[in-house]
Amino acid sequence: SGHLMARASATLQPVRHIFMDQDDKIQKAIFGYAYSLLARKRYTVAELQKKVTRKFPEQIKGIEETLQRLKEHHYLDDMEYAGLFIESKLKRHPQSIKLLKWNLRKKGLDSDTIERSLNEENINEAEMARLAAQKKQKSLARLPMAKQKEKLYRFLLSRGFSSSVIFQVVNKENGDL
């Protein structure tokens, strides 16, 4: 969708203006490290904090200040991260809302951010299960129908879908997913 492209194509701008007033070399090093990480990949606030803390374990106050500045200048945004993560997962690896929540929690996002971003995406779980099953069924085409259904059931369970949704998808009358 359009907003995904706009968000994903945004590049990190030069950041001199963010820490021009900084005289502290350690603070500049912390900021430079955090910025270089963000230049390569998107992170949640929690993930970036963990990485930067590993490199600068004694600089908790400086790390907090750096994260705050990155948030203020929109280089670090958990809501945006969650939205992009959800869109990406649903396109490439359709999965249940339950599994999406678990993966986002694992990335350090709070429940409120997760719920708000999932509500914005308006996910149809049965449709996600159907898409996942369609992708998987291609690799199962040579197996007998009973074996296909068994493997699809287990696959969809591993993607976090409930039994009722899985039965709905796997046992469709016409056999087409």
C-alpha positions in Angstrom: 0.0 0.0 0.0 1.0 3.6 -0.5 1.8 4.5 3.1 4.1 1.4 3.3 6.2 2.7 0.4 6.3 6.2 1.8 7.5 5.0 5.2 9.9 2.4 3.8 11.5 4.7 1.3 12.2 7.4 3.9 16.0 7.5 4.4 17.9 8.7 7.4 18.8 12.4 7.0 22.1 13.9 8.2 22.0 14.2 11.9 24.6 16.8 12.8 21.8 19.2 13.8 20.5 16.8 16.4 23.7 16.7 18.5 25.5 19.9 17.4 25.2 21.2 21.0 26.9 18.1 22.4 30.4 18.6 23.7 30.6 15.2 25.4 32.6 12.7 23.3 30.9 9.7 24.9 27.5 11.1 24.2 28.5 11.7 20.5 29.9 8.1 20.4 26.6 6.7 21.8 24.5 8.7 19.3 26.8 7.8 16.4 26.6 4.1 17.2 22.8 4.2 17.6 22.4 6.2 14.4 24.7 3.8 12.4 22.6 0.8 13.6 19.4 2.6 12.4 21.0 3.4 9.1 21.3 -0.3 8.4 18.0 -1.7 9.8 14.8 -0.6 11.6 14.7 -1.3 15.4 12.2 -0.9 18.2 13.2 1.3 21.0 13.7 -1.7 23.2 15.9 -3.5 20.7 18.1 -0.4 20.0 18.4 0.2 23.8 19.6 -3.3 24.3 22.2 -3.1 21.5 23.5 0.3 22.6 23.6 -0.8 26.2 25.8 -3.8 25.3 28.3 -1.5 23.8 28.1 1.3 26.4 27.0 -0.5 29.6 28.0 2.3 32.0 26.2 5.1 30.1 22.5 4.5 31.0 21.7 8.3 31.2 23.5 9.0 27.9 21.7 6.1 26.2 18.3 7.3 27.4 19.1 10.8 26.1 20.1 9.5 22.8 16.9 7.3 22.4 14.8 10.3 23.4 16.5 12.5 20.7 16.0 9.8 18.1 12.3 9.5 19.0 11.9 13.3 18.9 13.4 13.5 15.5 11.3 10.5 14.3 14.2 8.2 13.6 12.8 5.8 16.2 9.1 5.1 16.2 7.6 1.9 17.7 4.1 2.5 16.1 5.6 2.9 12.7 7.9 -0.2 13.3 4.9 -2.3 14.3 2.9 -1.2 11.3 5.7 -2.1 8.9 6.4 -5.4 10.7 2.7 -6.4 10.5 2.4 -5.5 6.8 5.6 -7.3 5.9 4.7 -10.5 7.9 1.2 -10.6 6.4 2.5 -10.3 2.9 5.4 -12.7 3.1 4.4 -15.2 5.8 0.7 -14.9 6.6 0.1 -15.7 10.3 -2.4 -15.4 13.1 -3.0 -12.3 15.2 -1.8 -14.3 18.2 1.5 -15.1 16.5 1.9 -11.5 15.4 1.4 -10.3 18.9 3.9 -12.7 20.2 6.5 -11.7 17.7 5.9 -8.0 18.4 6.2 -8.6 22.2 9.5 -10.4 21.5 10.7 -7.3 19.8 10.0 -5.3 23.0 6.8 -3.5 22.0 4.3 -2.8 24.7 0.7 -4.2 24.6 -0.9 -0.8 23.8 1.3 -0.2 20.8 0.7 -3.8 19.5 -3.1 -3.5 19.9 -3.2 -0.1 18.2 -1.2 -1.2 15.3 -3.1 -4.4 14.8 -6.4 -2.4 14.9 -5.1 -0.2 12.2 -4.3 -3.1 9.9 -7.8 -4.6 10.1 -6.7 -8.3 9.8 -9.1 -11.0 8.7 -7.7 -14.1 10.4 -9.6 -16.6 8.2 -8.2 -14.9 5.1 -4.7 -15.0 6.5 -5.0 -18.7 7.2 -6.4 -19.3 3.6 -3.4 -17.4 2.1 -0.9 -19.3 4.2 -2.5 -22.6 3.3 -2.5 -21.7 -0.4 1.2 -21.0 -0.3 1.9 -24.2 1.6 -0.3 -26.4 -0.5 1.9 -25.9 -3.6 4.6 -27.9 -1.8 2.1 -30.6 -0.9 0.5 -31.1 -4.2 1.9 -34.6 -4.9 0.7 -36.0 -1.6 -2.6 -37.8 -1.1 -5.5 -35.5 0.0 -5.6 -36.9 3.5 -1.9 -36.3 4.0 -2.2 -32.8 2.5 -4.9 -31.9 5.0 -2.9 -33.3 7.9 0.2 -31.3 7.0 -1.7 -28.2 6.3 -3.4 -28.5 9.7 0.0 -28.8 11.5 1.5 -25.9 9.4 -1.4 -23.6 10.2 -1.2 -24.5 13.9 2.5 -23.5 13.8 1.4 -20.1 12.4 -0.8 -19.6 15.4 -4.2 -20.1 13.9 -7.0 -21.6 16.0 -8.4 -25.0 15.3 -11.8 -23.6 14.3 -10.2 -21.3 11.7 -7.9 -24.2 10.4 -10.9 -26.6 10.0 -12.8 -23.8 8.2 -9.9 -23.4 5.7 -8.6 -27.0 5.4 -12.1 -28.7 5.1 -13.6 -26.4 2.5 -16.3 -28.3 0.6 -14.9 -27.6 -2.9 -11.3 -28.6 -2.0 -9.9 -25.3 -3.3 -8.2 -22.9 -0.9 
